[in-house]
Structure formats: structure tokens, C-alpha cells
Amino acid sequence: MSIDSYGLPSEQYEEFFEDNVTFAAKLYVKACQILRDNGAGAIDFKTTLDLYQEAIYGTNDDCRRYQKTNNPEAIKDNDIFGLTPSREELMEEIQAVNVKVEALVDYIARLVETTTDGLNGLAEVMDKDQS
């Protein structure tokens, strides 16, 4: 688990975090009530840690969505592996792949045609030799 603010100021990250922790705490209390009502007993530390981690993941996701809408360049700046292309970049790549696929299909069609013509010609020569 890591904290990634996607370039947001720490105050904005803290605001998202607080919202997520508040929500996670409410869910924690609700979970405790459900467990108590069903006679399951107290919630252990691991569950508390899991709730905290979920709050971090949720906060990171909030930051990513916020920055994607309000500052898409910040997403690119933090995307060291190039795993978050823009829609335009995806469309450009798809079009480039389509062009390459069409060229490959044309090449294969010509290859099949040439090979077929060659084999037909060879068969004709062999037929004449056998006659």
C-alpha cells in the first residue's frame, strides 16, 4: 500500500482521506453492530487495519479521478510506466494498429495469390512433363 496524491496538495489529499476514514469508521461501527446483533463478538485489529487500507485505496482513487477530470497532465506525470493513456492517445494507437493490420492482410493476400499462381504454374509444368 502506498499513498499517492497524484500531485494534489496535501490539504486536498487530507480532505479526501478524512472523507474516506469517516465513511470507513461509519461502516466499521455498522459492522460492529451487525456482528454484535448476530452474536459474533468484537472485531479484531486486522479488520481495523483492512478498513484503514481501504480508506487509503479509496482516497487514492478519489485523487486519481479528481486529477483525471481537473488536471489530466498530473496523471501523466505520475504514470511512469505509461499505463494511463488519454482517450486521444488510445484512439491514435488503435488507428495505427488498424493501418498495420490492413497492410498485413493485404500482404498476406498478395502472398497467397503469388504462391497459388506459382503452385498452379508448377503443377501445369509437371502435368506437361508427365504427358
Secondary structure, 3 states (H helix, E strand, C coil): CCCCCCCCCHHHHHHHHHHHHHHHHHHHHHHHHHHHHCCCCCCCHHHHHHHHHHHHHHHHHHHHHHHHHHCHHHHHHHCCCCCCCCHHHHHHHHHHHHHHHHHHHHHHHHHHHHHHHHHHHHHHHHHHHHC
